[in-house]
Amino acid sequence: MNLLSFSSRARRIGRTACHIASLAMAVASSAAVALPTTTALDAEAARAMAATGARGLAIAVIDDGRVQQIRSYGQRNERGDPLQADTIMYGASLTKAVFGYTVMRLVDEGLLDLDRPIAQYLDRPLPDYPDDDKYAPWSSLAGDERWRRLTPRMLLTHSAGFANFAFLEPDGKLRFHFEPGTRYAYSGEGLILLQFVLERGLGIDLGEAVQQRVLDTFAMRNTSLRWRPDFARNLADGWRADGSVEPHDERSTVRAAGSMDTTIADMANFAAALVRGDGLSERSRAELVKPQQPITTASQFPTLQAELPPAQRHAALAAGLGVVVFDGPQRRGFMKGGHNDSTGNTMVCLERGQRCVVILANDVRAEPAFPALVRFVLGETGAPWRWEYGDMTFWTSTSGTQRDK
């Protein structure tokens, strides 16, 4: 063999070796990591709470579609009563994931079509309905016929064109900011409109529908979209960013966008059922976590920010039905967050291995630790944390090498 042939062969062998190494790295990065022990998880949660100052935090871990760990830490109120697995906590926008699942049950039952215009479900034009504090000022849409093009799919994928809520508009009036169905912009008001269609158009009481199709089905005995007096026995207040305490709000009105009270044990049951696809047809389960509408902004809030240039967008981020869908090193995942001034919640699930982490915090200061805590349990998922939380400074754990000890 001459020197030229040897050199050419060596280059080919080198390229092949590099290719094999790259494939091995890809396989390794996509492989599911072993779950941490309960002792390791407890220690990591303690580190996160110490670093962020959070007073209360609860975590559930699902693997192979089954609840494996339910842990609660810290306090549920200023008196120092312990946060427990059955402590009632505010679900915030995790309500939207429960609502999305409920809607797909109604689709399976033939009561709703995702692509049928909502006008066909109502007995009068939407702006003609009297304004009702339970919903939104639909009368604001008088003279703008674009409401007739809205479908349940658009409302569930936050592509209606509304602001998050009408009361955030300078004049308090609901309006379209873009053509329905053309882009994503987070809107609780869109989900409230779908609730209105169900209740006024189809005669379905949302609270009862969720109770029958979700809460009773998945043994979520301490969850409701409406306040229950028995919740007061073991109730979590919340801590704001400045360390002040916010009493738990007794939400007496069912709101698809965020009225749910729940517990970490109940949300663990829901996440496990959701990642398994229980109760849904194969088609509806696929629709739930299919990329329905590309997400084209740098962050979730503010909701009506300008779209990024195509080259700067998160290529694998989209709206599902009631959840956000992403692709990462462990393939397809979905997530939903929840937040108010004293609450931070997240649910991150991976289709592969039917794995989830659910975190409920009755202290908004816990949120900067969510990416590290999820990564500690599931490994790198590719969850869009920067989009979810904007310019938040995240807590970085240094204990990754100790996770199994």
N, C-alpha and C positions, 0 to 999 in steps of 0.2 A: 504494500500500500504506500503510495507517495505521500509526501507531507501535506499536499493540498487536499487529498481525499481524507486523510486522517483529521485534518482541521475541520473539514466540512462535517464529518461524522461526529466529531466532538461537539460541534455547535448544535447538531440535531439532538444528541443525547442531552446536552445542557438544557435545550428548550423543552424537551420532554420531561426532564426532572423538574424544571420550574413549573410546568403545567400540572404535574402530579402534585407538587407541593401546594400550588394554588387551590387545586381541587380539595386536598386534604384540609386546608385552612377553611375553605368554604363549608365543608361538611362539619368541621369542628365548631364553627361559629353558629351553624344552624341547629346543632344538636341541643336538645333540652338539657339544662343543667339539673343536677340533683337538688332536691329541695333542702333547705337548711333544717337543722334540727330545731325543736321548740326552744331549747336552751339558747341556741345561736340567734334565733329570731327575737327572743325576749331581750337579749343583750343588745342587738342592733336597734330595736325600738327604743330601748333606754338611752342609747347614745344619741339617737335622732331627737328624742324629746329634750334631752339635756342641751343639745346644740341649738335647738330652735326655741326653747322655752315653752313648748306646748305642754298644757296641763292634762289633756286627755286624748287618747288615741286607741283605736281598735282595728285589728287586722284579721282578715280571713284568707285562707289559702285553699285553692281548689286544684286538684290534680286528677287527671283521668276522669274528669266530670264528677268527682266526688269531693265533698268537703273534708279536708285533711286537718286543718288547724283553725281554731277560733281563739284569738287572744285579745284581751282588753287591758289597758294600762292607764294609770293615773286616776283622775278625779272626774266626777260627773257634775259637781257644783262647787261653789265657793266654800261650803261647809267641809269639804274634803271627803264626802261620801264616794266610795269607789265606783269607777266606771266598770260595768259588767257586760257580759255577753247579751243579756236581755235588757240592758238600759235603753230607753227610748231616746233616739237621736234624730236630728233633722236630716231627712234624705236629700233636701234641696233638689238640684236638677237630675239626680239619679232617678227622680220621678219620671223623667222623659224616656228613659230606657224601659221602665215598666209600662209606660203608656204605649211605646212603640210595639212592645211584645203583645199587649192587649189588642191593639189595632190589627196585628197580623192574625190573631185568633179570630177576630171578626171577619177578616178577609177569608180565612179558611171556612168559616161558617156561611159564606155567601152573602153576608149582610153589607159588605162594603167592597168597592172596587178602587184600587189605588189610583187608577188613571181616569176615573169618571169625574167630570167637573163637579165641584161642590154645588153649583147652582141646581143640578138635577136632583139633589137631595133635599132642597129647601122649598117650602111652599110659597115663598115670596122672595123678591130680590133682597140680598143681604143688607143693603143700606136702609131698607124699609123696616127692619126690626128695631124696636125701641132699644135705646142704650140701656145696658144692664151692668152694674158694677161687677157682676160675676165674670163677665166676658170682656169685651173691648168695645169702643164706640164705633160700631160698624157704620153708623150714619155718616161718619167722616168720609166714607168712600163714595158717597152720592156723586154722580156725574163721572165717575171713573169706572168704566165697564171692565177693566182688567180683572176685577175680582171674579168674573165669570170664567176665567181661564184657569183658576186655581184648582188643583187636584189634591187629594190626600197625600199623594207621593211628594208633591212640592212642599206641602206643609210639614211633613215629617222630615224632609231633608233640608229644612231651613232655606228654601229657595223661593219663598213667596214674594220677597221684595220689601218686607216690613222692617222697621227698626225692632230692637229687642222687645220693647213694650211701647204702647202709644203714649203713656205718661212721661216717657223720656223725650218726646218731641217738644220743641219749644212752645207750641200751642196746645199740646196734649191731644192732638188729632192723629188718627191713623192715616198713613199714606203709603203709596208705593215709591220706592227709591230706585227700582230697576224693574225690567220686564220680568214677570213671573217665570220661574223655571230656568233662568239664564245663568245664575251664579248662586253661590252659598253666602249667606249672612245670617248668623245666629239670631233666631227670633222666637222667644217664648210666645209671642202673640200669634205666631203661625200655628203653634200647637193648641193654643186656646181656641183658635178658629176651628180646628178639627174637632175639638171637644164640643164646640157649639153645634157643629154639623151632626155629630153623633146624638147629642141630647135633644136638639130642637128639630133636626131633620129626620132622624131615625127613631127617636123616642127611647134611646138607650141611656140610662143613668150611668155615668162614667164610674162613680164610686162603686156601684153594685157590679158593674162589668169587671172592674179590677178585682174586686173581692172574690167573685166566682171563678174567674179565669186565671188568676195569678195567686192571690193570697191563700185562698182555701186549697188550691191545687198543690202548692209548694210549701205547705205548713208554715206560712208566714203569719203566725198568730199575733204578733205584736207590731203589725204594720197596718197603716190605714192612710188614705188620702184625706181623711177628715179627722179632726181631734176626737179622741175618746177619753172620757174622764178617768178610766182605769190607768191611763198612761202616767198620771201624776205620781203614782207610787214609786216609780223608778225612772226619773226623768233627768236628762242631761241639759243643763244650761250651757252657755258657750262663752268663750273668751275671744275678744277682739284683738286686733293687731297691737293696740296700745296696752293690752293686759287687763282692760276693764271687762266686767262680766255682763253678758246679755242674757236675760231670762228667756227660757224657751217660749216660743210663740204658740198659742193655741189656735191653730188654723182650722176654722170651722167651715171653710168653703173648699170644695174639691177643685183643684186646679191641675190640669195636665202638665203644666210647665214646672210645678215644683211645690206641691203641698204635702208631700208624703213624710210621715214619721215612720221610723223603722228601727231595727236593731242590727248589730253586726251579724248575729246568728241568722236572722231572717234574710239579710242581703246575701249572705253566703249561700243559702238555699236557692235564692233567685239566680245568682251568678252561675251556680252549678247547673241549674235547669236550662239557663239560656245558652251556655256553651255546649250542652248536650243537644239542645234543640227540642226538648221535651214539649209535647202539646201542640207542636206545629207540623204542618205538612212539610215534606222535603223541599218543596218549592218555596214556601213562605220562609222557612229557616234560611234558605239560600238568599232570598231577597233581603232579609234583615241585615245581613253582613256583607252584601255586595256593594262595591263602590257605585253609589247612585249619582252623586253630584260632586265634581272635583272641588276641592277647597283651594282657593287661589290667593289667600291673604297671608301676611307674615304671622299674624296671631289671631286668636279667637275674638278678642276685644281690643279696641272698639269694634262693634259689629259691622259698621258700614264703611270701614276703611277701604282705601283703594286696593285694587288687585295688584299683585306683583307681576312683573314681566315674566313671560312663560319660562325663561331660563332660570329664574330664581325661585320658582314654585317648588313645593314639596311634591315630588312626582308620584308618591305612593300614599297620598292622603286624600280622603274623600268622605262624604257623608254617607252613612248607611241609613237605616230606618230607626231613628231614636238613639243611634250610637255613631261614633266616628270610626272609620275603618282605615287601617294602615297596613303596609307591608314592611317587614323588617327582616333581620337575620334569621328569625325563627318562623318566617313566612307570615301568613295572614293573621292579623290581630284586630281587635276592636276595643274601644274604651268609651267611658262616659265619666265626666266629672260633675261635681256639685259644689256650690260655693255661695256663701253670703258673708256678712261682716264677721260672723263668729263661727263659721262652719267651713270645713274643707273635706271633700269626699272624692274618691276616685275608684273606678273599677276598670281593670285592664285584663283582658282575656286573650289567650292564644288558641287558635283553632287546633293547631298541632298539639296533641297531648291533652287537649281540653283542660287547659290550665288557666287559672285566674288569680289575681290578688284584688281584694276589696279592702279599702281603707276608709273608715269613718273617723273624723276628728271633730270633737266639739271645741276645737281651738284652731282658729284660722292660721295661727303661726306654725302649724304642722306642715302646711302645704310645701314649703321649700324642701322638705325631706322626702316627698312622695317619689320622685324619680329614683333616688338611691334605695328606698325601701322596696320598690317594685323590682328593681334590678337585683337586689340582694336575694330575692325569692326566685325570680324567674330567669335571671340572667338578662343580657341585653335583648330587648324586645323591638326596639325601633319606635316605641310610642312617641308621639309628637309633643314632647313636653314643652319645647320652646313655643310652639304654636298655642298650646293650651294655656300657658301662664305668662307669655310675653317676656318682658325683661326682668322677671323675678330672678334673684340670686339664689341658686339652689345649694342646698347642703351637700357636701361631697363626703361620703364615708370613706374611711381609710381601712376598713375592716374586711374587705373582700376576700383576702386570703385566709381569713379566720372563720369563714361562714359555716363550715362543717364541723367546727370544733366545739 
